[in-house]
Amino acid sequence: MTTVSVFAPAKVNLTLHVTGRRDDGYHLLDSLVAFAPVGDRVTLRPGTALSLTVEGPEAAGVPADMGNLALRAAALAAPGRGAALVLEKHLPAASGIGGGSSDAAAAFRGMLALAARDAPAARPGAMPDDAIEPHARALLALGADVPMCLCPAPQRARGIGERLQRVDLPPVPAVLVNPRVSVATPAVFAALDRRDNPAMPDTLPDLPDPAALIAFLATCRNDLQAPAISVAPVIAEVLDRLAATGGCGLARMSGSGATCFGLYETELAAQAALERLHRDHPGWWVAGGVLGDQSRAALPRIGDA
């Protein structure tokens, strides 16, 4: 039986500037996004109807019905086509690193591959932009973060997340930490004092290496960080613990929280920080890796089972 396996990498908001709010209530953003080598995995097999099974270390509480974006994305990708999906959860749910959105994008990619399984296998590399754009518009109905996860490469996201621009960012070693506290995105936005903050520069500077990237990011912000801390004060502790690790050039929250990240110039420093945080905070979710382009790793892999 044909199987399709798709990696769904964590999305990290390196910056998140809230620049306005539309009349319909959607907030306008300006965000730099990169992807981590840690994430979930979606496996698909042909079936008579759409179904979803959720398993893995972070499966608790994740819905397996149409409340799950992955199942809705699969239905959108191939209307009327059946498939049995298995979602293996490794990312904490509702944690500011796009787990549900990345799962949806992975399911969408997987359904397209399953539908075309008799065609030649996809060649290594990212889907071309002109093939992504029509899908991105359709997937926007599932959530503002879903289109940017469709091809998980570094991007600048503007508007409500639908205006996507590929950017060249150097790979940067990172440690991700979630204190096992759920933070509701509406509550964070409700605690935001100002919604007309400055955007990033129109033209990004040359960023040849991790040190240059970290220095530039330090001039930017996550405007949701302070309101998220007011909702969940433990986020401030996580940021302090990350900043105190050796070689940490920047500690910041991703998305609306509660996952935070530390950036390092070397993988050696990042690995030492990861080990220290694992040791000192065994109850926290801690992961690490080099942030950057995961589009090749996220290509559907077709096989037989």
Buried (B, 14 or more C-beta within 10 A) or exposed (E): EBBBBBBBBBBBBBBBBBBBBEEEEBBBBBBBBBBBBBBBBBBBBBBEEBBBEBEBEBBEEBBBEEEBBBBBBBBBBBEEBBBBBBBBBBBBBBBBBBBBBBBBBBBBBBBBBBBBBEEEEBEEEBBEEEEBEEBBEBBBEBBBBBBBBBBBBBBBBBBBBBBBEBBEBBBBBBBBBBBEBEBEBEBBBEBBEEEEBEBBEEEBEEBEEBBBBBBBBEEBBBBBBBBBBBBBEBBBBBBEBBBEBEBBBBBBBBBBBBBBBBBBBEBEBBBBBBBBBBEEBEEBBBBBBBBBBBBEBBBBBBEEE
